Amino acid sequence: MSIEYKRGTAYLRDAVTVEDAESLLEWLQARKRPRVDLADCTYLHCADLLVLLALRPAIVAMPRDAELAGWLAPSLAAH
C-alpha cells in the first residue's frame, strides 16, 4: 500500500493508485482535521485526486516531483 497513516496525517508515497482511493476516503471521513503529505508521491490516480478535492484535507506538503506538483498545485493549493 502506498499510503501510510500516522497521527492524523496520511503520507502518500510513490504511486498512489485507484486501489488506494477507498481507504483514503474512509480514513479522511473518520478524522476531524485530517492532513495529507504528498512530498514522496510520484503518481496520483485521478480517483485519489477526486477524494482530496471532495474532502479538502489540509495539504501539508506538495510532491517533490516538480512536474506532479505543477499539475496538482492549482487544484490543491486552496487548502
N, C-alpha and C positions, 0 to 999 in steps of 0.2 A: 504494500500500500504506500502511496506517495504522499500521504498526509499524516502528520504526527500531531496529536492533540495534547497540549500541556498547559495547565493552569490558565485556562481562558483564552489561549491563543492556538490557532490552527497553523501549523507550519507546512506550507505546500512546497514539496521538493520534487525536483526532476520533472518528469512528465506526469501531469495530473490528468487522468483520463475520464471518459464518460462513466466508467465503473465507480469512480470516486464521488460522483455528484450526489447520490442519495445519502451517503453517510455524511457528507459535508452539510447538506441541507438539514438533516436531523440534528447534527451537532450544533449548528448555528441557531436553530429554532429553540434548542434547550438551554441557551445561555441568555442572560440579560444584556450583557455588553461584550459580545464576542469580538475577538481581534483576529486578523489574518496576516501572516507574514509570508510574502511571496518572494523573498530575497533569493532563495535557491530554486525557484520554479523556472523550468526551461521550456515548458509547454503547458498550456491550459486549454482543455477542451471547452468548446462553446457552452456545453451543459453546465460546467462548473462556473464559467463566467456569468451565465444567467442566474445561477444561485447567488453569486456575490452581488449582482445588480439588484436582484429582488429583495434580498435581506439587508443589504447595506451595512455589513460589519465594518468596524474600524480597520483600515489597512495600515499596518504599522511599518511595512517595508515593501517597496515595489521590487520587481525582479532585477537582479544584477545584469541580466542579459539585456543589453540596450535595445535591441530590436523588439523583444517581447514587451519591455517596459514602454516603448514608444507606442505600441498598439493598445496596451491596457490603460496607460495613464489618463488619456482623455475621458474614458468611461468611469474609472475608479477613483480619480483624483478628488472627486467631490465628497469623499468620505471624511 
